[in-house]
Amino acid sequence: MGLEMKTNCETCGRGLNDHAYICVHECTYCEGCTAKYDSICPNCNGELVRRPKPPAGMEH
C-alpha cells in the first residue's frame, strides 16, 4: 500500500509539488505551512518530513 499523494496543502490549499511534507498519518502540508508549524503536525503532533517522490512514470 503506497502513500496517498495529496495534491493540496491541508492548511492553505496551495498546490503541492516536490516540496510537500507529511506526518505518519499522511497529513500533508506545503513548505510554508510546515515551517509555520515548526515541522510538527497540528493534527496529531507527529513530525512532518519531506514526502518522497514517486518513481518516474507513477506521478498523478
Biopython code that builds the backbone (N, CA, C, O; Angstrom):
import numpy as np
from Bio.PDB.StructureBuilder import StructureBuilder

atoms = [
    (1, "MET", "N", (0.848, -1.174, 0.000)),
    (1, "MET", "CA", (0.000, 0.000, 0.000)),
    (1, "MET", "C", (0.894, 1.238, 0.000)),
    (1, "MET", "O", (1.723, 1.402, 0.895)),
    (2, "GLY", "N", (0.732, 2.108, -0.997)),
    (2, "GLY", "CA", (1.552, 3.303, -1.125)),
    (2, "GLY", "C", (0.940, 4.504, -0.439)),
    (2, "GLY", "O", (-0.167, 4.451, 0.097)),
    (3, "LEU", "N", (1.687, 5.577, -0.473)),
    (3, "LEU", "CA", (1.209, 6.830, 0.095)),
    (3, "LEU", "C", (0.096, 7.411, -0.769)),
    (3, "LEU", "O", (0.102, 7.268, -1.991)),
    (4, "GLU", "N", (-0.850, 8.063, -0.121)),
    (4, "GLU", "CA", (-1.849, 8.832, -0.854)),
    (4, "GLU", "C", (-1.177, 10.152, -1.219)),
    (4, "GLU", "O", (-0.842, 10.938, -0.333)),
    (5, "MET", "N", (-0.981, 10.400, -2.488)),
    (5, "MET", "CA", (-0.261, 11.590, -2.927)),
    (5, "MET", "C", (-1.235, 12.762, -3.064)),
    (5, "MET", "O", (-1.695, 13.076, -4.162)),
    (6, "LYS", "N", (-1.539, 13.396, -1.943)),
    (6, "LYS", "CA", (-2.459, 14.533, -1.938)),
    (6, "LYS", "C", (-1.863, 15.668, -2.759)),
    (6, "LYS", "O", (-0.643, 15.821, -2.817)),
    (7, "THR", "N", (-2.706, 16.452, -3.383)),
    (7, "THR", "CA", (-2.237, 17.483, -4.302)),
    (7, "THR", "C", (-2.318, 18.902, -3.749)),
    (7, "THR", "O", (-1.846, 19.841, -4.390)),
    (8, "ASN", "N", (-2.921, 19.072, -2.547)),
    (8, "ASN", "CA", (-3.044, 20.402, -1.949)),
    (8, "ASN", "C", (-2.712, 20.369, -0.467)),
    (8, "ASN", "O", (-2.952, 19.374, 0.217)),
    (9, "CYS", "N", (-2.152, 21.483, 0.022)),
    (9, "CYS", "CA", (-1.844, 21.644, 1.439)),
    (9, "CYS", "C", (-3.139, 21.620, 2.249)),
    (9, "CYS", "O", (-4.131, 22.237, 1.862)),
    (10, "GLU", "N", (-3.125, 20.913, 3.363)),
    (10, "GLU", "CA", (-4.319, 20.811, 4.213)),
    (10, "GLU", "C", (-4.648, 22.104, 4.940)),
    (10, "GLU", "O", (-5.776, 22.274, 5.403)),
    (11, "THR", "N", (-3.687, 23.024, 5.053)),
    (11, "THR", "CA", (-3.943, 24.281, 5.747)),
    (11, "THR", "C", (-4.334, 25.400, 4.792)),
    (11, "THR", "O", (-5.396, 26.003, 4.945)),
    (12, "CYS", "N", (-3.488, 25.680, 3.814)),
    (12, "CYS", "CA", (-3.716, 26.847, 2.957)),
    (12, "CYS", "C", (-4.305, 26.500, 1.597)),
    (12, "CYS", "O", (-4.734, 27.394, 0.868)),
    (13, "GLY", "N", (-4.334, 25.218, 1.242)),
    (13, "GLY", "CA", (-4.906, 24.809, -0.032)),
    (13, "GLY", "C", (-3.975, 24.964, -1.223)),
    (13, "GLY", "O", (-4.352, 24.643, -2.350)),
    (14, "ARG", "N", (-2.770, 25.450, -0.988)),
    (14, "ARG", "CA", (-1.800, 25.637, -2.071)),
    (14, "ARG", "C", (-1.510, 24.299, -2.742)),
    (14, "ARG", "O", (-1.433, 23.265, -2.077)),
    (15, "GLY", "N", (-1.350, 24.326, -4.054)),
    (15, "GLY", "CA", (-0.975, 23.118, -4.783)),
    (15, "GLY", "C", (0.408, 22.652, -4.355)),
    (15, "GLY", "O", (1.316, 23.461, -4.164)),
    (16, "LEU", "N", (0.558, 21.352, -4.207)),
    (16, "LEU", "CA", (1.824, 20.786, -3.753)),
    (16, "LEU", "C", (2.656, 20.318, -4.929)),
    (16, "LEU", "O", (2.125, 19.923, -5.968)),
    (17, "ASN", "N", (3.960, 20.367, -4.753)),
    (17, "ASN", "CA", (4.899, 19.871, -5.748)),
    (17, "ASN", "C", (5.888, 18.948, -5.037)),
    (17, "ASN", "O", (5.504, 18.239, -4.107)),
    (18, "ASP", "N", (7.112, 18.946, -5.444)),
    (18, "ASP", "CA", (8.117, 18.085, -4.819)),
    (18, "ASP", "C", (8.477, 18.508, -3.397)),
    (18, "ASP", "O", (9.235, 17.811, -2.723)),
    (19, "HIS", "N", (7.950, 19.628, -2.936)),
    (19, "HIS", "CA", (8.296, 20.135, -1.606)),
    (19, "HIS", "C", (7.149, 19.963, -0.618)),
    (19, "HIS", "O", (6.892, 20.854, 0.191)),
    (20, "ALA", "N", (6.463, 18.841, -0.672)),
    (20, "ALA", "CA", (5.381, 18.542, 0.262)),
    (20, "ALA", "C", (5.940, 17.829, 1.487)),
    (20, "ALA", "O", (6.952, 17.133, 1.408)),
    (21, "TYR", "N", (5.267, 18.014, 2.616)),
    (21, "TYR", "CA", (5.674, 17.398, 3.879)),
    (21, "TYR", "C", (4.508, 16.610, 4.447)),
    (21, "TYR", "O", (3.358, 17.036, 4.344)),
    (22, "ILE", "N", (4.802, 15.454, 5.051)),
    (22, "ILE", "CA", (3.761, 14.588, 5.612)),
    (22, "ILE", "C", (4.144, 14.096, 7.000)),
    (22, "ILE", "O", (5.316, 14.105, 7.378)),
    (23, "CYS", "N", (3.130, 13.665, 7.754)),
    (23, "CYS", "CA", (3.348, 13.002, 9.043)),
    (23, "CYS", "C", (3.058, 11.512, 8.869)),
    (23, "CYS", "O", (2.788, 11.067, 7.754)),
    (24, "VAL", "N", (3.108, 10.747, 9.934)),
    (24, "VAL", "CA", (2.881, 9.305, 9.844)),
    (24, "VAL", "C", (1.455, 8.971, 9.418)),
    (24, "VAL", "O", (1.205, 7.872, 8.923)),
    (25, "HIS", "N", (0.520, 9.893, 9.599)),
    (25, "HIS", "CA", (-0.870, 9.664, 9.203)),
    (25, "HIS", "C", (-1.170, 10.236, 7.820)),
    (25, "HIS", "O", (-2.322, 10.260, 7.388)),
    (26, "GLU", "N", (-0.127, 10.696, 7.129)),
    (26, "GLU", "CA", (-0.206, 11.257, 5.780)),
    (26, "GLU", "C", (-0.934, 12.592, 5.709)),
    (26, "GLU", "O", (-1.429, 12.968, 4.647)),
    (27, "CYS", "N", (-1.007, 13.311, 6.824)),
    (27, "CYS", "CA", (-1.456, 14.694, 6.760)),
    (27, "CYS", "C", (-0.404, 15.401, 5.907)),
    (27, "CYS", "O", (0.788, 15.138, 6.065)),
    (28, "THR", "N", (-0.816, 16.283, 5.016)),
    (28, "THR", "CA", (0.092, 16.817, 4.005)),
    (28, "THR", "C", (0.064, 18.341, 3.998)),
    (28, "THR", "O", (-1.002, 18.957, 3.997)),
    (29, "TYR", "N", (1.271, 18.946, 3.993)),
    (29, "TYR", "CA", (1.408, 20.399, 4.068)),
    (29, "TYR", "C", (2.467, 20.908, 3.106)),
    (29, "TYR", "O", (3.384, 20.182, 2.725)),
    (30, "CYS", "N", (2.322, 22.171, 2.722)),
    (30, "CYS", "CA", (3.322, 22.818, 1.879)),
    (30, "CYS", "C", (4.521, 23.220, 2.751)),
    (30, "CYS", "O", (4.484, 23.116, 3.978)),
    (31, "GLU", "N", (5.552, 23.669, 2.095)),
    (31, "GLU", "CA", (6.776, 24.058, 2.795)),
    (31, "GLU", "C", (6.530, 25.210, 3.773)),
    (31, "GLU", "O", (7.048, 25.199, 4.890)),
    (32, "GLY", "N", (5.734, 26.212, 3.349)),
    (32, "GLY", "CA", (5.458, 27.363, 4.201)),
    (32, "GLY", "C", (4.686, 27.001, 5.459)),
    (32, "GLY", "O", (5.030, 27.448, 6.553)),
    (33, "CYS", "N", (3.646, 26.194, 5.308)),
    (33, "CYS", "CA", (2.861, 25.790, 6.479)),
    (33, "CYS", "C", (3.670, 24.871, 7.388)),
    (33, "CYS", "O", (3.529, 24.933, 8.609)),
    (34, "THR", "N", (4.505, 24.028, 6.813)),
    (34, "THR", "CA", (5.369, 23.163, 7.624)),
    (34, "THR", "C", (6.287, 24.019, 8.491)),
    (34, "THR", "O", (6.487, 23.716, 9.667)),
    (35, "ALA", "N", (6.845, 25.084, 7.920)),
    (35, "ALA", "CA", (7.711, 25.988, 8.692)),
    (35, "ALA", "C", (6.898, 26.690, 9.783)),
    (35, "ALA", "O", (7.374, 26.859, 10.905)),
    (36, "LYS", "N", (5.673, 27.097, 9.449)),
    (36, "LYS", "CA", (4.804, 27.776, 10.429)),
    (36, "LYS", "C", (4.528, 26.876, 11.629)),
    (36, "LYS", "O", (4.431, 27.351, 12.761)),
    (37, "TYR", "N", (4.401, 25.565, 11.376)),
    (37, "TYR", "CA", (4.123, 24.601, 12.442)),
    (37, "TYR", "C", (5.395, 24.005, 13.051)),
    (37, "TYR", "O", (5.325, 23.044, 13.817)),
    (38, "ASP", "N", (6.558, 24.576, 12.711)),
    (38, "ASP", "CA", (7.838, 24.071, 13.232)),
    (38, "ASP", "C", (7.990, 22.566, 13.007)),
    (38, "ASP", "O", (8.504, 21.851, 13.867)),
    (39, "SER", "N", (7.533, 22.092, 11.835)),
    (39, "SER", "CA", (7.644, 20.689, 11.411)),
    (39, "SER", "C", (6.923, 19.709, 12.333)),
    (39, "SER", "O", (7.300, 18.541, 12.426)),
    (40, "ILE", "N", (5.868, 20.201, 13.023)),
    (40, "ILE", "CA", (5.033, 19.345, 13.875)),
    (40, "ILE", "C", (3.606, 19.393, 13.336)),
    (40, "ILE", "O", (3.038, 20.474, 13.180)),
    (41, "CYS", "N", (3.025, 18.229, 13.050)),
    (41, "CYS", "CA", (1.681, 18.161, 12.505)),
    (41, "CYS", "C", (0.672, 18.720, 13.512)),
    (41, "CYS", "O", (0.641, 18.280, 14.661)),
    (42, "PRO", "N", (-0.161, 19.696, 13.089)),
    (42, "PRO", "CA", (-1.148, 20.252, 14.009)),
    (42, "PRO", "C", (-2.291, 19.278, 14.316)),
    (42, "PRO", "O", (-3.048, 19.503, 15.261)),
    (43, "ASN", "N", (-2.426, 18.208, 13.538)),
    (43, "ASN", "CA", (-3.498, 17.235, 13.766)),
    (43, "ASN", "C", (-3.113, 16.182, 14.801)),
    (43, "ASN", "O", (-3.920, 15.839, 15.666)),
    (44, "CYS", "N", (-1.881, 15.666, 14.718)),
    (44, "CYS", "CA", (-1.505, 14.533, 15.570)),
    (44, "CYS", "C", (-0.222, 14.769, 16.378)),
    (44, "CYS", "O", (0.178, 13.908, 17.162)),
    (45, "ASN", "N", (0.417, 15.914, 16.196)),
    (45, "ASN", "CA", (1.683, 16.251, 16.851)),
    (45, "ASN", "C", (2.848, 15.386, 16.395)),
    (45, "ASN", "O", (3.888, 15.347, 17.053)),
    (46, "GLY", "N", (2.681, 14.688, 15.266)),
    (46, "GLY", "CA", (3.775, 13.905, 14.688)),
    (46, "GLY", "C", (4.730, 14.802, 13.919)),
    (46, "GLY", "O", (4.389, 15.933, 13.572)),
    (47, "GLU", "N", (5.909, 14.301, 13.660)),
    (47, "GLU", "CA", (6.922, 15.038, 12.909)),
    (47, "GLU", "C", (6.515, 15.130, 11.437)),
    (47, "GLU", "O", (6.075, 14.145, 10.845)),
    (48, "LEU", "N", (6.666, 16.316, 10.857)),
    (48, "LEU", "CA", (6.438, 16.498, 9.427)),
    (48, "LEU", "C", (7.779, 16.360, 8.715)),
    (48, "LEU", "O", (8.741, 17.058, 9.037)),
    (49, "VAL", "N", (7.831, 15.459, 7.751)),
    (49, "VAL", "CA", (9.053, 15.207, 6.991)),
    (49, "VAL", "C", (8.749, 15.323, 5.503)),
    (49, "VAL", "O", (7.596, 15.214, 5.085)),
    (50, "ARG", "N", (9.789, 15.543, 4.710)),
    (50, "ARG", "CA", (9.596, 15.676, 3.272)),
    (50, "ARG", "C", (8.997, 14.402, 2.695)),
    (50, "ARG", "O", (9.465, 13.298, 2.975)),
    (51, "ARG", "N", (7.969, 14.568, 1.897)),
    (51, "ARG", "CA", (7.301, 13.439, 1.261)),
    (51, "ARG", "C", (8.199, 12.890, 0.144)),
    (51, "ARG", "O", (8.740, 13.660, -0.649)),
    (52, "PRO", "N", (8.356, 11.565, 0.081)),
    (52, "PRO", "CA", (9.182, 11.003, -1.001)),
    (52, "PRO", "C", (8.522, 11.208, -2.355)),
    (52, "PRO", "O", (7.299, 11.299, -2.459)),
    (53, "LYS", "N", (9.341, 11.277, -3.380)),
    (53, "LYS", "CA", (8.836, 11.424, -4.743)),
    (53, "LYS", "C", (8.460, 10.056, -5.281)),
    (53, "LYS", "O", (9.131, 9.069, -4.978)),
    (54, "PRO", "N", (7.389, 9.977, -6.080)),
    (54, "PRO", "CA", (7.031, 8.693, -6.694)),
    (54, "PRO", "C", (8.039, 8.345, -7.785)),
    (54, "PRO", "O", (8.698, 9.237, -8.319)),
    (55, "PRO", "N", (8.169, 7.064, -8.122)),
    (55, "PRO", "CA", (9.047, 6.677, -9.212)),
    (55, "PRO", "C", (8.603, 7.315, -10.520)),
    (55, "PRO", "O", (7.420, 7.604, -10.698)),
    (56, "ALA", "N", (9.535, 7.536, -11.431)),
    (56, "ALA", "CA", (9.211, 8.120, -12.729)),
    (56, "ALA", "C", (8.097, 7.322, -13.387)),
    (56, "ALA", "O", (8.121, 6.091, -13.387)),
    (57, "GLY", "N", (7.126, 8.025, -13.944)),
    (57, "GLY", "CA", (6.008, 7.376, -14.604)),
    (57, "GLY", "C", (4.852, 7.059, -13.687)),
    (57, "GLY", "O", (3.795, 6.646, -14.164)),
    (58, "MET", "N", (5.014, 7.239, -12.372)),
    (58, "MET", "CA", (3.965, 6.911, -11.410)),
    (58, "MET", "C", (3.268, 8.162, -10.882)),
    (58, "MET", "O", (2.374, 8.060, -10.042)),
    (59, "GLU", "N", (3.671, 9.354, -11.369)),
    (59, "GLU", "CA", (3.053, 10.591, -10.897)),
    (59, "GLU", "C", (1.610, 10.637, -11.339)),
    (59, "GLU", "O", (1.216, 9.979, -12.302)),
    (60, "HIS", "N", (0.813, 11.437, -10.609)),
    (60, "HIS", "CA", (-0.599, 11.621, -10.976)),
    (60, "HIS", "C", (-0.708, 12.497, -12.173)),
    (60, "HIS", "O", (-1.814, 12.772, -12.638)),
]
sb = StructureBuilder()
sb.init_structure("model")
sb.init_model(0)
sb.init_chain("A")
sb.init_seg("    ")
for serial, (resi, resn, name, xyz) in enumerate(atoms, 1):
    if name == "N":
        sb.init_residue(resn, " ", resi, " ")
    sb.init_atom(name, np.array(xyz, "f"), 0.0, 1.0, " ", f" {name:<3s}", serial, name[0])
structure = sb.get_structure()
